[in-house]
Amino acid sequence: MSSMPDPTILVVGSGNAGFCAALSAAESGIPGSSILLIDKCPEDWAGGNSYFTAGAFRATHDGLTDILPIVNNVDAQTAAHIDLPAYTESEFLSDLKRVTEGRSSPDLGAVLVGESNAAVKWLHALGVRFQLSFNRQAYRVNGRFKFWGGLCLKTQDGGKGLISDLSAAAKQRGIRVHFSTALTSITTDPSTGRITGARVQHATGREDALSCTALVLAAGGFEANPRLRAQYLGPGWDLAHVRGTPYNTGECLSLCLDALHARSAGHWSGCHSVAWDAASPPASGNRSVSNEFTKSGYPLGVMLNAHGRRFVDEGIDFRNFTYAKFGRAILEQDGGVAFQVWDKKGAGMLREEEYRADVVERITADSIDELAAKCAAKGLQSEERFVETIRAFNEAVYAFREENPEVVFDPAVKDGLGTRFAKRGLEIPKSNWARALDEPPFLAVKVTCGITFTFGGLAVRPDTAGVVSETTGREVEGLFCAGEMVGGLFYGNYPGGSGLTSGTVFGRRAGRAAAELVKRSGEGGKGTTQAKI
Ligand SMILES: Cc1cc2nc3c(=O)[nH]c(=O)nc-3n(C[C@H](O)[C@H](O)[C@H](O)COP(=O)(O)OP(=O)(O)OC[C@H]3O[C@@H](n4cnc5c(N)ncnc54)[C@H](O)[C@@H]3O)c2cc1C
């Protein structure tokens, strides 16, 4: 016997996807009091990984006039100095296809991209405050703000603002939200396989058996579970630093796969991981520092491993399209660390929120030799190689410049300012934004791999976000999933800002489909009394 009133729709996870599903169900006619959203984290960890985000949403748009009505930080005078080209469906689809090397599910991708514009406008209508992302996604060139990389929207106050706005919208609609309540098992009708309820456990140890008509899982991936990381992502991944919530430990995925025979989908050995402050805590993000541990200024400089060698083309693409895979590249280096290095030119363009002195240890010096010596005290194993790598890099830049005097530095486009020249080039080139590191003072920052979220997940129907059964090949009636738990969209890499958009698009669909199911089964009015826990 449950001491919690049974909901009609049970949503698991207080992140973006979970709130979107709950709000969408409410919008589709289910009373808020019949919708219960649970999260196993205590209330002071509310919002899952979504809380830690920069709040960047990737969405198609027709240019500034399409975006202006939903942002609150652009006045008419500023608008006159903005270059924001339209971001079309075919551009978003081609970005998704390119960074996932053609593996992303076309059906899921079409829904994600096709509904991305409507999804951000829906969030705006619910009260989510959006802004143009000047500091992350635009460079000021000749007095104009030039947006780059197909990503221009962020929420006010990033993930913190997003979760606070979504929570307020849920509260307004009477949706019940309980923290410190973990989903521990799912119950089904043995004769049909349809969902009948779930067992939950509270932080006190007490368990409740809940019945529900629809269950929406939005419980994240397994990025905070070192054992599953080592098992699925491979050796060494148990040592990666966790960027966000410590509560995304993958048990809802396992429950679906093992107990319900759900079909798995996506890139189980793949994840999103970035260059992350080496001095950050290993097992979880920090709610106040949050995303500021990210260190994404490498396109403006170079990255060297502990042996003083470069190991990636830092300028191969916009940061949006490389940052999610360079974490893995760093983890693969000896000790799982690297040094990001700039001279005065590059250092002057770094973003305050990631590189200011009170958020990261800045190693500074007036010469590259001195910088190498200081990095040696922080784990660099070959000062000589470090100095030699930067010397060779500078020479390649000079040679390229001599041969291509017409190519100029422009961080807002792929400027082609590289290191390949007629006679030679570097073993690992830098394809864009290559400027010599020759102006003191020099700056280095030590980074490691921070894991963001895992890519392996469940197969869902693109139209309903209904979880597909491996046994029947059909939807498990009453079971939906959204957000990081959806498999098949991202492989190896992902276009920045697509995680939140995916959570909103599929969360919205899941909530709507769950509501339709409830209405079909005539169960709309359960759980109308407040829970006493
Ligand atoms: C530092 C950082 C920055 C990021 N920046 C961006 C960005 O700017 N733009 C973008 O698109 N993406 C970004 N991402 C990725 C983004 O966070 C995710 O794609 C998205 O937030 C996932 O949302 P979600 O709702 O699926 O999961 P989450 O927001 O992680 O929510 C999952 C919730 O489920 C709960 N849960 C887990 N297991 C159980 C259980 N058994 N019972 C009950 N509850 C459970 C967890 O406690 C958690 O609160 C970033 C991620 C991080 C870590």
The ligand as a MOL file (V3000), in Angstrom:
LIG
                    3D

  0  0  0     0  0            999 V3000
M  V30 BEGIN CTAB
M  V30 COUNTS 53 58 0 0 0
M  V30 BEGIN ATOM
M  V30 1 C 28.7180 21.2000 -17.5290 0
M  V30 2 C 27.7080 20.8600 -18.5970 0
M  V30 3 C 27.3880 21.8010 -19.5680 0
M  V30 4 C 26.4660 21.4850 -20.5730 0
M  V30 5 N 26.0960 22.4610 -21.4360 0
M  V30 6 C 25.1260 22.1970 -22.3420 0
M  V30 7 C 24.5790 23.2360 -23.1340 0
M  V30 8 O 24.8890 24.4220 -22.9560 0
M  V30 9 N 23.6490 22.8960 -24.0760 0
M  V30 10 C 23.2110 21.6000 -24.2430 0
M  V30 11 O 22.3940 21.3490 -25.1280 0
M  V30 12 N 23.6690 20.6120 -23.4530 0
M  V30 13 C 24.5970 20.8820 -22.5040 0
M  V30 14 N 25.0080 19.8840 -21.6770 0
M  V30 15 C 24.4040 18.5490 -21.8410 0
M  V30 16 C 23.0230 18.5690 -21.1390 0
M  V30 17 O 23.2310 18.7040 -19.7700 0
M  V30 18 C 22.2150 17.3370 -21.3460 0
M  V30 19 O 22.1250 16.9960 -22.6840 0
M  V30 20 C 20.7910 17.5590 -20.8250 0
M  V30 21 O 20.7690 18.4540 -19.7640 0
M  V30 22 C 20.2250 16.2880 -20.3470 0
M  V30 23 O 18.9770 16.5330 -19.7650 0
M  V30 24 P 18.1690 15.3210 -19.1660 0
M  V30 25 O 16.9050 15.9240 -18.6770 0
M  V30 26 O 18.1450 14.1830 -20.0990 0
M  V30 27 O 19.0610 14.8100 -17.9130 0
M  V30 28 P 19.4680 15.5400 -16.5790 0
M  V30 29 O 19.2830 16.9870 -16.6500 0
M  V30 30 O 20.8220 15.0520 -16.2140 0
M  V30 31 O 18.4280 14.9850 -15.5030 0
M  V30 32 C 18.4260 13.6230 -15.1330 0
M  V30 33 C 17.9170 13.5100 -13.7000 0
M  V30 34 O 17.5280 12.1500 -13.4660 0
M  V30 35 C 17.7700 11.8530 -12.1090 0
M  V30 36 N 17.8280 10.3950 -11.9090 0
M  V30 37 C 18.7820 9.5280 -12.3240 0
M  V30 38 N 18.4790 8.2740 -11.9540 0
M  V30 39 C 17.3000 8.3400 -11.2780 0
M  V30 40 C 16.4810 7.3860 -10.6120 0
M  V30 41 N 16.7980 6.0720 -10.5580 0
M  V30 42 N 15.3450 7.8200 -9.9930 0
M  V30 43 C 14.9990 9.1350 -9.9980 0
M  V30 44 N 15.7600 10.0820 -10.6100 0
M  V30 45 C 16.8810 9.6890 -11.2410 0
M  V30 46 C 19.0850 12.5430 -11.8150 0
M  V30 47 O 19.2330 12.7870 -10.4180 0
M  V30 48 C 18.9620 13.8340 -12.6440 0
M  V30 49 O 18.5520 14.9220 -11.8390 0
M  V30 50 C 25.9030 20.1850 -20.6420 0
M  V30 51 C 26.1970 19.2590 -19.6560 0
M  V30 52 C 27.0750 19.5900 -18.6240 0
M  V30 53 C 27.3620 18.5640 -17.5600 0
M  V30 END ATOM
M  V30 BEGIN BOND
M  V30 1 1 1 2
M  V30 2 1 2 3
M  V30 3 2 2 52
M  V30 4 2 3 4
M  V30 5 1 4 5
M  V30 6 1 4 50
M  V30 7 2 5 6
M  V30 8 1 6 7
M  V30 9 1 6 13
M  V30 10 2 7 8
M  V30 11 1 7 9
M  V30 12 1 9 10
M  V30 13 2 10 11
M  V30 14 1 10 12
M  V30 15 2 12 13
M  V30 16 1 13 14
M  V30 17 1 14 15
M  V30 18 1 14 50
M  V30 19 1 15 16
M  V30 20 1 16 17
M  V30 21 1 16 18
M  V30 22 1 18 19
M  V30 23 1 18 20
M  V30 24 1 20 21
M  V30 25 1 20 22
M  V30 26 1 22 23
M  V30 27 1 23 24
M  V30 28 2 24 25
M  V30 29 1 24 26
M  V30 30 1 24 27
M  V30 31 1 27 28
M  V30 32 2 28 29
M  V30 33 1 28 30
M  V30 34 1 28 31
M  V30 35 1 31 32
M  V30 36 1 32 33
M  V30 37 1 33 34
M  V30 38 1 33 48
M  V30 39 1 34 35
M  V30 40 1 35 36
M  V30 41 1 35 46
M  V30 42 1 36 37
M  V30 43 1 36 45
M  V30 44 2 37 38
M  V30 45 1 38 39
M  V30 46 1 39 40
M  V30 47 2 39 45
M  V30 48 1 40 41
M  V30 49 2 40 42
M  V30 50 1 42 43
M  V30 51 2 43 44
M  V30 52 1 44 45
M  V30 53 1 46 47
M  V30 54 1 46 48
M  V30 55 1 48 49
M  V30 56 2 50 51
M  V30 57 1 51 52
M  V30 58 1 52 53
M  V30 END BOND
M  V30 END CTAB
M  END
